[in-house]
Amino acid sequence: MKHSILLTNDDGVSSVGIWAAYEALSEIADVTIVAPATQQSAVGRSISIFEPIRANRIMVNGVPAYAVAGKPTDAVIIGLYALNLSPDLVVSGVNIGENLSFESIMTSGTVGAALEASNQGTKGIAFSLHVEDQGDKFDDPRHHGQSFEPAKKVVRDVVSRVLSQGFCPDADVINVNIPSEITGGYEVTRLARKLFTTGVEQRLDPRGRPYYWINGPLIDDAEEGTDVHAIRKGNVSITPITLDCTAFAACDEFRRMFVPP
């Protein structure tokens, strides 16, 4: 009896990345695609609570899928509670572009969907593919020049291992980042602190009024053991993530500050 997987993403239901993941997983599991109808990158775990959400059953490449007019977290919630899916696992991706460091996972819709799934009781795995040209992240996700064949092998292998051996109870999400060219193997990593050097570019509109672009180059590398460094070495980064953001190491200091002896 096959396992069942809810497959989602943040690049949209028509993205080449989600269909690469579908091809990788459909032979080993019953896969249902429930994903945003349109591009929803960098929305994190935002959720639609002030407007209704529509979910339309569509056909893509002869395969049924659900296009959700909302965020990646909305797609997960609709799949679990409106479509009454009971998957063994939620897979999010393959995202076009890496999701590395504290900085990225806090804003990533791909990781956000996996976090939401785990928060709702079904463990999640997020897959992202590094791209050399950062402009590729902003092109039409339905078409992409980079081959997804190596990524498909990673998706299938990682998910197969998790389904056969079980999801570690001490982790809530597995964040998998795949280099654009795999030259090494798997590396279990921790999150780097940053991925970008944040900047703001000011421009003027035709009426002379300023507007702004948030921008900044990628950080070239990070310390050994981090997800950023693993990708730079050509390794597939495997980072276990927990939903609990409590800073346990700081608790004693705050007790001294706020709790009288």
Residue pairs with C-beta under 8 A, 6 or more apart in sequence:
2 28
2 29
2 30
3 28
3 29
3 30
3 88
3 89
3 163
4 29
4 30
4 31
4 32
4 85
4 86
4 87
4 88
4 89
5 25
5 29
5 30
5 31
5 32
5 87
5 88
5 89
5 90
5 91
5 159
6 32
6 34
6 76
6 79
6 80
6 85
6 87
6 89
6 90
6 91
6 117
6 122
7 18
7 21
7 22
7 25
7 31
7 32
7 33
7 34
7 35
7 90
7 91
7 92
8 18
8 33
8 34
8 35
8 36
8 72
8 75
8 76
8 79
8 90
8 91
8 92
8 113
9 15
9 17
9 18
9 21
9 35
9 36
9 72
9 92
9 93
9 94
9 95
9 109
9 110
9 113
10 36
10 39
10 40
10 41
10 42
10 43
10 71
10 72
10 92
10 95
10 108
10 109
10 110
10 112
10 113
11 17
11 18
11 39
11 40
11 41
11 95
11 96
11 110
11 141
12 18
12 35
12 36
12 37
12 38
12 39
12 40
12 141
12 142
13 33
13 35
13 36
13 37
13 58
13 60
13 65
13 66
13 67
13 68
14 60
14 141
14 142
15 35
15 96
15 141
15 142
16 96
16 141
16 142
16 143
16 144
16 148
17 93
17 94
17 95
17 96
17 129
17 141
17 144
17 148
17 151
18 33
18 35
18 93
18 94
19 60
19 61
20 94
20 148
20 151
20 152
20 155
21 91
21 93
21 94
21 127
21 152
21 155
22 31
22 33
22 63
23 152
24 151
24 152
24 153
24 155
24 156
24 159
25 31
25 91
25 155
25 156
25 159
28 156
28 159
28 160
28 163
29 88
29 89
29 159
29 163
32 65
32 66
32 79
32 83
32 85
32 87
33 60
33 63
33 64
33 65
33 66
34 55
34 65
34 66
34 68
34 75
34 76
34 78
34 79
34 83
34 85
35 65
35 66
35 67
35 68
35 72
35 75
36 67
36 68
36 69
36 70
36 71
36 72
36 74
36 75
36 109
37 56
37 67
37 68
37 69
38 69
39 141
40 71
40 72
40 109
41 95
41 97
41 108
41 109
41 137
42 107
42 108
42 109
43 71
43 72
43 107
43 109
43 112
44 106
44 107
44 108
44 109
44 112
45 73
45 112
45 115
45 116
46 71
46 73
46 112
47 71
47 73
47 74
47 77
47 116
48 70
48 71
48 74
53 68
53 69
53 70
53 74
53 78
54 68
54 69
55 66
55 67
55 68
55 69
55 78
55 82
55 83
56 66
56 67
56 69
57 64
57 65
57 66
58 64
58 65
58 66
58 67
59 65
66 75
66 78
66 79
66 83
68 74
68 75
68 78
70 78
71 109
71 112
72 92
72 109
72 110
72 112
72 113
72 116
73 112
73 113
73 116
75 113
76 90
76 113
76 116
76 117
76 120
77 116
77 120
79 85
79 87
80 86
80 87
80 117
80 120
80 122
87 122
88 122
88 163
89 122
89 123
89 124
89 125
89 159
89 162
89 163
89 167
90 113
90 114
90 117
90 118
90 122
90 123
90 124
90 125
91 114
91 124
91 125
91 127
91 155
91 159
92 110
92 111
92 113
92 114
92 117
92 124
92 125
92 126
92 127
93 110
93 126
93 127
93 128
93 129
93 155
93 176
94 127
94 128
94 129
94 148
94 151
94 155
94 178
95 108
95 110
95 126
95 127
95 128
95 129
96 129
96 131
96 136
96 137
96 141
96 144
97 128
97 129
97 130
97 131
97 134
97 136
97 137
98 104
98 128
98 129
98 130
98 131
98 177
98 195
98 231
99 105
99 108
99 110
99 111
99 126
99 128
99 175
99 177
100 128
100 177
100 191
100 192
100 195
100 227
100 228
100 231
100 237
101 191
101 192
101 193
101 194
101 195
101 222
101 226
101 227
101 228
102 191
102 192
102 193
102 194
103 193
103 194
103 195
103 196
104 111
104 195
105 111
105 175
105 191
105 241
108 126
108 128
110 126
110 127
110 128
111 126
111 173
111 175
111 241
113 124
113 126
114 124
114 125
114 126
114 173
114 174
114 175
115 124
115 172
115 173
115 241
115 243
116 124
117 123
117 124
118 124
118 172
118 173
118 243
119 172
119 243
123 167
123 171
123 172
123 173
124 172
124 173
124 174
125 158
125 159
125 162
125 173
125 174
125 176
126 173
126 174
126 175
126 176
127 151
127 154
127 155
127 158
127 176
127 178
128 175
128 176
128 177
128 178
129 146
129 148
129 151
129 177
129 178
129 180
130 177
130 178
130 179
130 180
130 231
131 137
131 146
131 180
132 180
134 218
136 144
136 145
136 146
146 180
150 178
150 182
151 178
154 176
154 178
154 182
154 236
155 176
158 174
158 176
158 238
162 174
167 174
168 240
170 240
170 242
171 240
171 241
171 242
172 241
172 242
172 243
173 240
173 241
173 242
173 243
174 238
174 239
174 240
174 241
175 227
175 237
175 238
175 239
175 240
175 241
176 236
176 237
176 238
176 239
177 227
177 230
177 231
177 236
177 237
177 239
178 236
179 231
179 234
179 235
179 236
181 234
182 234
182 235
182 236
183 233
183 234
183 235
184 233
184 234
184 235
184 236
185 235
185 236
186 235
186 236
186 238
187 230
187 233
187 235
187 236
187 237
187 238
188 238
188 239
188 240
189 225
189 226
189 227
189 229
189 230
189 237
189 238
189 239
190 225
190 226
190 227
190 239
191 226
191 227
191 239
191 241
192 219
192 222
192 223
192 226
192 227
192 228
192 229
193 222
194 219
194 222
195 218
195 219
195 228
196 216
196 217
196 218
196 219
197 216
197 217
197 218
197 219
198 214
198 216
199 214
199 215
199 216
200 212
200 213
200 214
200 215
201 212
201 213
201 215
202 210
202 211
202 212
203 210
203 211
203 212
203 213
204 210
204 211
205 211
219 228
220 232
221 228
221 229
221 232
222 228
222 229
223 229
227 237
227 239
230 236
230 237
231 237
